[in-house]
Structure formats: structure tokens, C-alpha cells
């Protein structure tokens, strides 16, 4: 019984260990680069034969993901690639702006964000497309939480992560490059 008592006694935990446990790293720079390349290859495969692909990157980090995907696509996609930035307040998404006005009618659109959390940001980001008739709209997220509140299915996912509703995923970007991601 003494061994069992020892197992249940309070272990010594350093601050670094507690921080590590509270902020779980789920993606490194190298893994993110591989995932972005793989996602771009999937996008190229599914859009084979299309003349143009418009990537709409959701600000803050979604635009960096969109630019990275566009860079990888440049080597394998034969059509034109256009990247547009979308701004919205993620907490109160009433006003949505695009970096340029574009007629999306008949176009193939890829809506890009860093993390698909509840699905709300992607849902509201579709709003500017509703005045047009795109040929197809797909979604891409480097990371996807399996916990959703809105009916948004992400077409291209780098990594799917099971999280509790109170947890959040933070994607870290430095100078336009994904350097990691963690759960907090």
C-alpha cells in the first residue's frame, strides 16, 4: 500500500512543466511547412483544369496561410492564382471588407483561415460571395477543432485537433511564416 500512497501524493512540478502542460504545442515550424505544401497539392489536384483560383485569406493569420498556399500552388497549378485579403471583427462580424472588389461569378474560390474554431468566422466570411454566383466555394484551414457551433465543413484540413470547448488554438506567425501552433 505504501507504493500506492506515493503515486497519489502531490508530485513536484516546475513552472516550465506547468506552462508546457497548459500551452500544448501541436505544430512546429517544420510540420506546418509540410502541411501547407500537402494542402496546396490537394488544392491543385481538385482544381486541375480550372483557369483561375481565387484565395480569400481571412485576416489576421488566414492571409498568411493563403499566401503560403499560393506560393506552393505556383509550382504546380497551371491557372491564374489571385489572393485577396478579407477583414472582419471575429467577435462581432457585421462589417466585412475585401482588399479589392472582385466579381466572383463563375469563379473557383478558396476561403482560407488559420484555425476553424466554431465555424462562425468562415460562415460570416461567405457573406461577400452571396451577391455573386461562384462556380465553387471551398474552405481551407491549417488547423481544425473538432468542436463546432456552426455548420461549416472544412474541405482542406492540415491537422484536426480534439479540444474542449474552453480551449483555444493559437497559430504563431512571424514575418508571414507559420512558426508553430499551440492549444491554450
N, C-alpha and C positions, 0 to 999 in steps of 0.2 A: 504494500500500500504506500510505502514511502516514495517510491518512484512515481506513482500516480500523483501524489501530493506535489512533487516537484514539477510535474508537467503543468499543473494548474496554477502554480504560483506565478506572480506577475514577472514577466521577463524584463531584462534591461533593454530599453530601446533608445537608440541615439536619435538626435534631431534629424540627422540625414536620412535615417531609415524611415522615420515617420513621414518626412517630406516625400520620400520615394513612394511610400505606400499611398499617400494622399494624392500625389500627382503622378499617376502611372503613365510612363512613356509607352506609346503604342506604335510609333512610326519614327524611324530615323531618317536622316537626310538621304542616305543611300537607298533605303527601301522606298521612300517617297519617289525618288527619281525613277526607279524601276517600275513602280506602279503607274506613274504618269506616262511612261513610254508604252507600257502594255495597254493602258486605256486609249492612247492615241492610235495604236494598231487596231484595236477593236472598232473605234470610230471609223477609221479608214476602210476597214472591211465592210462594215454595214452601209457605208456611203459610197461604195465603189460605183463609178459611173455618174455620180452627181457632178454637175458643173460648178456648183458653189456650195459652200458650207459656211453658215454664219454662227460664230460662237459668241454668246452673250455671257460675259463674266460678271457675276454679282460682286459688287464692292463690299467688303474690303479684300478678302483673300481670294474670292472666286475669280476675279480678273487675273490674278497671278497664275491660277490653275489654268484658266482659258489660254493665256499667252504661252504657257509651257506646252499645253496640248497642241496649240497651233504650230509651235516650233517643231515638235516631233512629227506632226502631220505633214509639214513642209517637205519632208524627205520621202514620203510615200503616197500622199494624196495628190492626184493629178489636177483636181479642180482648184478654183479660187477659194481662198480662206480669208474671211473677214472677221475681225474681233471687235466687238462693241462692249462698252462698259455700261453697267446698269447700277444706278444708285437708288436706295430706299432705306428708310428707317426701319430696321428689322423689328423693333418693338411696336411701332405704330406705322405700318406701311400704307399710308394714304397717298402720298405723292411719290411717284416713280418716274425717274428720268433716265434717258439713254444718252450716251456720249454723242450720238448722231441720229438724226431721223432717217429711217430706212423703210422702204416698202417691203414688208416681209411676205407678201403674197407670192405663192408658188415656190418659196424658198425652203431650204432644209436648215432648221435651227437647232442648235445645241445649247441649252441653258446650263451654265456651269457654276457650281459653288464649291467651297472647300469642304463643308460638312452639311449633310442632310440631317438636321436635327428633328424637329417636329414636323417638317414639311411645309410650314407656313411661309417661309421666305420664298421657296420655289413656287408655291401656289400664287402668291401675290406678284411674283416676277413674271408670270404669264400674262398679266393684265395688258401691257403694251402690245401684245401679239393678238389680242382679241378683236382689234379693229381691222385686222388683215386676215388673209386666208393662206397661211403657210402650208406647204406641201407636207411637212412633217415637223414635229417638235419633239426633241428628245432631251433627257436630262442626264447630267454627269455630276458626280460628287466624289472627291478623293476619299472621303470617309462618310459612312452612313451609320447612323444609330438605328438599332432595330426597334427602338421605342418611337412611335409616330403618333401624332394627333390629327394630321390631315391626310387625305387620301392621295398622296403623291408617291408614285413608284419611280425609283431612280433607275434609268436604263443602263448606265455605266457606273460601276462602283469599284473604287480601288480597294477598299477594305471595309467590311461590315463589322461593327462592334456592338456587342450587347452591353447596354448601360442601364443603370437605374434612372428613373425619371428625374431625380435631383442632380444627377451628374451632368457634366458638360464636356465637350471635346474642344480643345484649343489647338488650332493649327498654327504653327510658328513659321513666319516668313521673314527672311532678311534679304534685302536688295532684290526682291522679286523671285527668290528661290525658296522653296519649302525646305525648312531645316529640321522639322520634326512635328510631332503631334502628341498630345497627352490628354488624359482624362482627369478632370478635377471635380 
